[in-house]
Amino acid sequence: MFYLKKKETLDSLLDVANKSEEERFRETVKAVSERLGEERARESGLRIRGNLAYIPKHGNAIVVGDLHGDLNSLERILRKTNFVERVDKGEKLMLVFLGDYIDRGPKQLEVLNMVLGMKRNFPENVVVLRGNHEVTPLSQSFSGEESFLNKLVGRYGYDGVNIYRGLELLFDRLPLAAKTENGILFVHGGVSEKVKGEASLIYALELREDLTWSDPRNISGVAPNVERGVGVYFGKDVLEEVLKSVKCNVLIRAHEPVKDSGEMFDGKLLTVFSSGMYKNYDKDYRVGYGYVSLEREVENVKGILQPL
């Protein structure tokens, strides 16, 4: 087991992420993969069943949406919330990553290294979900600076290809959804009419595209997601049925930038987007993170989104 012998500070974790030394990165990938295997064998606490993670009922959660290589925004979230210091002092605090760590941004390797480093150092306090970029890595079809595969090859040479293949195995161990005891469902993208209870999330291979690619829209039922060419658009009625079937009250997801509160469907859905690079295209995009109780029942998403 490659767990570290001492707790790191936020600054030391950022230093490791920025350096992204090959041997240390490989050790972190292995340690996190082993940890995820342990969580799949657990009967209590933070645990994974199939593609669904179960988050214990204690404390609060910080929720991070898409990052896409934006290390600055991740650092700002961690500094603003004092996550490392609070956990080191014994506070019950979770950090939930909703996926899409790689592709597009300037520091994709560093962001992934930081996310995995957080899981390695605080395994009981960090949940790492799969986004659509971790389910079917798009790097092989991206070009130039946008490609995570090219980033790895540029940093590590031919070894970068082997690291990339190893990361695909790690991504296969990441859950597609997470559920809390107080009524929150987390996914990267969205849901569809195919979600019928917890069992469908646990055995979610046939739902992988729907959970990672879908988007909410003001429609009834579902419709083809014509913008993305995969996944679905889903309406309030579908979400309500899904939440009822999995015994949750609200859905918190990421996957697309927002210009307003991120709230939809009478407070039953919240979109969290954490990559600031999209402001380069539209300054009105809202960058933020979520902060929510894991103890008291959550009936709506009002007040959960926090601005950066």
N, C-alpha and C positions, 0 to 999 in steps of 0.2 A: 504494500500500500504506500502511495506516494503523498500522503498528507504531510503538510508542513509541521515542523516541531514547535513553531512559535506563531503567534498571531502577527500579521503584518499591519502596518499603518496604511491609511489611504495613499499617502505619498509614496510609500515603498511599493504598493501594488501598482500604482500608476507608472512608476519607474520600470518595473518588470514588464508591464504591458507595452510601454514605449520602446523598450529595448528589444523585446520579442526574440530573445536568444533561442536558437533552435532546440537545444537540449532541454532547457527549462519549459519551453512550450510543449514539447513532446511529453514531458513528465506531467504537466498539468492536464493535457488531454487524457492521458492514461488514468490519472487520479480521478478525474470527473467521471469517466466512463465506469470505473470500478464503483464509485459512489452510487451512480445511478443503478447499477446492478444490485447493490445492497438495498436501495430503496424499494426495488421490486420484490425483495424477499421479506420485507417488513410486514408486521401485522398492526402496528400503531405508529403514531407520530407522522412525520412527513414521509409519505410513501407513494408508490406508483403501482397501479394495476393496469397492465396493457398500455393504453395510450392516455390514461387519466391519472393525474396526480391529485392526492388528497392533502389539503393544507390544514394543519391543526387549528383548533379554536383557541387562540391566545394572542393578545397584543394587537398590533396594527400591521398593515402591509403598505409598502411603497411599490407602485406599479409603473414599469417602464415600457413604453411602446417602441415602435420602430426606431432604430438607431442608424443603420446603414452607414457605418464607418464614421459616425460623428462622436468622437471621443470627448470633445469639449462639452457637449450637452450631457453626456453620462457623468463626467466629472462634476459638472455644476449640480446635477441632481444629488449625487453622493455627498457633496459638500453642503448643499442646502439642507439636506435631511439629517446630516451627521450619522449616517447609517453605521459606519465602521465603529465609531466611538461609542454609540449607543449599544450596539451588540456586544462590544468588548466589556461594557459595564454590566451586562447581564439583562438588558431590556429585551422583552419579547417583541421582536420586530422581524418581519419578513420582507424580502426583496423579490418581486415577481417580474421576470422578464418575459415579454410577450412575443419575442421573436424578431426576425429580420435584423441580424447583427452585421451582415456582410453585404457586399455588392454596392456599387455606386459611389460611396463616400471615400474621403481621402485616407482614413485610418481604419480600414476594415479589419486588418490583422490585429491591430492594437485593441480595437473594441472587443473582438471575439476573445482575445487573450485576457482582457479585463473581466469580461462576463464570466469566463471559465475560472479565472483566478478568484473571483468573488465566491463562486460555488466551491472551489477547492478549500478556501480558507474559512468559509462560514457555511458548511454543508447543511446544517439544520435550519438555516435562515434564508436560503436562496433557492428559488424555483426558476428553472430555465425551460421555457416552452419553445417549440419549433414554429418558425414562421414559414411562409411559402418559399423563402430563399434557402431555408435549411431542409425542406422536404425534397424539393427537386432543384438542387443548386443550379442557378442560372448562369454561373460564371463561365461555363464552357461555351455559352453562346454570346456572352458579352465580349466587348473588345476594349483594348487600351486600359486606361486608368480605372474604368468601372468594374473590371473583372477581378473577383477575389482570387481566382486561379492564377491570373497573371501577377497579382500581388505576391502570392506565395512563391511563384517561380522567380520573380524579380528579387525576392529577399533570400531564398534558400537554394536557388538553382534547381537542378533536376530533382533534388530531394523534396522540393515544394509539391511536386506531383504526388509523391508518396504520402506526404502529410495531408494533402487534400483528400486522398482516398481514405486515410485513417479518420479524417473528420466526418466523412460521409457515414462511417460506421458509428461514430459518436452521435451524430444527428439522428440516426435510427433509434437510439436509446432515449432521446428526448420525448417527453409526452406531448400530445397535441392539445390537451386541455387540462385545466385544473379546477377543482371544486373546493369550496370552503364549507364549514359546518354552519355558517351564519348566512348562507343564501347567495353566494357569488359564484358565477361561472366565468372562467377566463378562457379565451381562445385567442388565436392570432387574428383570424379573418372573420368568421361568422358561423352561422348554423344553416341547416336546411330541414325540410320536412322529413328527412331520413333519420334524424336524431330522435330516437324513441326510447328514452330512459338511459340510465347510467351504463347499462350493458352495451348499448350501441356506441358509447364513447370509449369504453374500455377496448372493445374489439372494433376499432374505428378505421381499419385500413381502407375500407371502401368509402369512408367519409373524409379521407385525408384532404382531398381537394376542396370539399365543401368547407371544412373547418379552417383551412389556411388561405383560401382565395375569395371567399364570399363577402358580400357587402350588404348592409341594410339600406333599404329604399322605401319610400312611402307608396307601397303597393300592397295588394292582397295576394297571399300565397307566395309562390316563388316564380322567378323568370330567369332565362339565361343571362349570365353576366357578360354582356356583349362588349363591355370595355376591356375586360381582361381575357375573354375567350375561354375561361375556365371558372369553376365555381358557379354560384348563383347569386341573384339578388333575392333577399328575403324581406317579407313585410312583418308588421307588428303582430299579426295573427299567428304567423309561424313561430316567431320568437316566444310568444306567450305559451304556446303548446309545448315547445321545447323546454322552457323553464319549468313548467308544471311537471313534465315527465322526468326531469332530473332533480326535482325538489329544490330549485333555486328561485331567487326573486329577481336578480338582475344579471346582465351580461356585460363584462368589461372586455373590450377587444382593441386591436390596433389597426394596422394594415393600410390606412389611408389618412392623409393630412386633413385637418379640419380648420374652418375659419371662425367657428363660434364656440359654444360651450361643449360641443361633442356629445351632447345629450340628445337622445331620440326616444320615440315610442313611449311618451308619458313617463320618462325617467327610468325606463327599464333597460336602457342600453347606453353605454358610454364608450366613445372612441378616444383612446389615448395615443398621441403621436409625439415622439420625443426627439426626432431628428431636426436640428435647426437648419440643415442645409437646404431644405425646401423653401425657406424664406428667401433664398437667392432667386427663386422663380416667382414668388408671390409673398410680399412682406406681410400680408394679412393672415397667413397660415399661423395657427396657434400651436406653439410648442409647449409641452408640459409633461407632468407625471401625475399619477394617481396616489392619493393617500386615504386609506380606508380602514375602518375597524374590522378585526377578525373575531370580535367577541359579541357585540350587540348585533341583532338581526338587521340586515341591510335591505330596506324595502324599495329604495330608489337611489339613483346615482348623483343626486344633487349635492354639490359641494365636494365631490371626490377629486375632480380634476384641479390640479394646482399649476399655475403658470410658471414658466422659467423666465 
